[in-house]
Amino acid sequence: MSNAPNPNDPKEPDFSNVKSGSSSTEAPQENVDFSNVQSGSSSTEEITGEQTYTVQKGDTLSHIAKQFYGKSGAWHQIFEANRDQLDNPDLIKPGQVLKIPPKAD
């Protein structure tokens, strides 16, 4: 018994006359001019002036305020900006992402 396909068997498709290629009914586009495109990026920090900080083990709001504002007494500003997730300024947890508002003048 032979396993070779029989070219006269109607169950076997014959693709011998198939040619590769592609075409489209869409009209070809003109060359597009991108010479005036400028690259750039932005962040919410640039728009809102607000940064974020991920709390590390051993951090306090005072420590974070000293890092961002140069004075530990500015911790109130960070606490107020994060009232949605903080009820007690002494209970921050590692992994929390705090909003750091722009330095108040």
Secondary structure as the mmCIF struct_conf table of DSSP 4:
data_model
#
loop_
_struct_conf.conf_type_id
_struct_conf.id
_struct_conf.beg_label_comp_id
_struct_conf.beg_label_asym_id
_struct_conf.beg_label_seq_id
_struct_conf.end_label_comp_id
_struct_conf.end_label_asym_id
_struct_conf.end_label_seq_id
BEND BEND1 ALA A 4 ALA A 4
TURN_TY1_P TURN_TY1_P1 PRO A 7 ASN A 8
TURN_TY1_P TURN_TY1_P2 PRO A 10 LYS A 11
BEND BEND2 GLU A 12 GLU A 12
TURN_TY1_P TURN_TY1_P3 SER A 16 ASN A 17
BEND BEND3 THR A 25 GLU A 26
HELX_LH_PP_P HELX_LH_PP_P1 ALA A 27 VAL A 32
TURN_TY1_P TURN_TY1_P4 SER A 35 ASN A 36
HELX_RH_AL_P HELX_RH_AL_P1 THR A 44 THR A 48
STRN STRN1 GLN A 51 THR A 54
TURN_TY1_P TURN_TY1_P5 LYS A 57 GLY A 58
HELX_RH_AL_P HELX_RH_AL_P2 LEU A 61 TYR A 69
BEND BEND4 GLY A 70 GLY A 70
HELX_RH_3T_P HELX_RH_3T_P1 SER A 72 ALA A 74
HELX_RH_AL_P HELX_RH_AL_P3 TRP A 75 ALA A 81
TURN_TY1_P TURN_TY1_P6 ASN A 82 GLN A 85
BEND BEND5 ASP A 87 ASP A 87
TURN_TY1_P TURN_TY1_P7 PRO A 89 ASP A 90
TURN_TY1_P TURN_TY1_P8 PRO A 94 GLY A 95
STRN STRN2 VAL A 97 ILE A 100
HELX_LH_PP_P HELX_LH_PP_P2 PRO A 101 ALA A 104
#
